[in-house]
Amino acid sequence: MDSIRKNKTWRLTERPVGRRVSEGKWMFKVKDELDKVGNNTTRHKARLCFLGKRQIKGLDFKEMFALVANFTTFRCILAMTAAKG
């Protein structure tokens, strides 16, 4: 929460009258990995997820953006850029 406040990712506001509250929950994950040296490292990751299926466009939100990149598409764009100089 401290890093969210520090980065100004979102701000806490009062709920407007007649509006619903979006329900969300914290998702926690523990990742056990090997670093470059071969030592075991454990990382604790957390993210806040909201249930989008309960939201109504125009009432709960105005626009939506979801970045989805396909690696093949990305390679094609790089190839076209390189070919055009």
C-alpha positions as CSV (number, residue, x, y, z in Angstrom):
1,M,0.0,0.0,0.0
2,D,2.9,2.3,0.7
3,S,4.3,1.9,-2.8
4,I,0.8,2.5,-4.3
5,R,0.5,5.8,-2.4
6,K,4.1,6.8,-3.2
7,N,3.6,6.1,-7.0
8,K,0.2,7.8,-7.0
9,T,-1.3,4.8,-8.8
10,W,-4.7,5.5,-7.4
11,R,-6.4,7.8,-4.9
12,L,-9.1,7.2,-2.3
13,T,-12.3,9.2,-2.8
14,E,-15.8,9.3,-1.4
15,R,-18.3,7.1,-3.2
16,P,-20.8,9.2,-5.2
17,V,-24.4,8.9,-4.2
18,G,-26.3,6.2,-6.1
19,R,-23.1,4.4,-7.3
20,R,-22.2,0.8,-6.5
21,V,-18.8,-0.2,-5.0
22,S,-16.7,-2.4,-7.2
23,E,-15.9,-5.6,-5.4
24,G,-12.3,-6.8,-5.4
25,K,-9.9,-9.0,-3.6
26,W,-6.2,-9.4,-3.0
27,M,-4.5,-12.3,-4.8
28,F,-1.3,-13.5,-3.1
29,K,1.3,-15.8,-4.7
30,V,4.6,-17.2,-3.5
31,K,7.2,-17.7,-6.2
32,D,10.1,-20.0,-5.6
33,E,12.8,-19.5,-8.2
34,L,16.5,-20.0,-8.9
35,D,18.6,-16.9,-9.4
36,K,21.5,-16.7,-11.8
37,V,24.0,-18.1,-9.3
38,G,21.8,-21.1,-8.5
39,N,20.4,-20.0,-5.1
40,N,16.8,-20.6,-4.3
41,T,14.9,-17.3,-3.9
42,T,11.4,-16.8,-2.7
43,R,9.3,-13.8,-3.8
44,H,6.0,-12.8,-2.4
45,K,3.7,-11.1,-5.0
46,A,0.3,-9.5,-4.4
47,R,-2.2,-7.9,-6.8
48,L,-5.6,-6.3,-6.3
49,C,-8.2,-7.8,-8.7
50,F,-11.7,-6.4,-9.3
51,L,-14.6,-8.4,-10.5
52,G,-15.3,-6.8,-13.9
53,K,-18.4,-9.0,-14.7
54,R,-20.4,-6.9,-12.1
55,Q,-19.6,-3.6,-13.7
56,I,-21.8,-1.8,-16.2
57,K,-20.2,0.2,-19.0
58,G,-21.1,3.9,-18.8
59,L,-22.3,3.6,-15.2
60,D,-19.3,2.1,-13.4
61,F,-16.6,2.9,-16.0
62,K,-16.3,4.9,-19.2
63,E,-13.5,3.3,-21.0
64,M,-11.5,0.0,-20.9
65,F,-8.0,-0.8,-21.8
66,A,-6.4,-4.2,-21.8
67,L,-2.9,-4.6,-23.2
68,V,-2.6,-8.0,-25.0
69,A,0.5,-8.5,-27.0
70,N,1.2,-11.6,-29.1
71,F,4.9,-12.4,-29.5
72,T,4.4,-13.2,-33.2
73,T,2.8,-9.8,-33.9
74,F,5.6,-8.1,-32.0
75,R,8.2,-9.9,-34.1
76,C,6.4,-8.9,-37.3
77,I,6.3,-5.2,-36.4
78,L,10.0,-5.3,-35.5
79,A,10.8,-7.0,-38.8
80,M,8.8,-4.4,-40.8
81,T,10.5,-1.6,-38.9
82,A,14.0,-3.0,-39.6
83,A,13.1,-3.5,-43.3
84,K,12.0,0.1,-43.7
85,G,15.2,1.3,-42.0
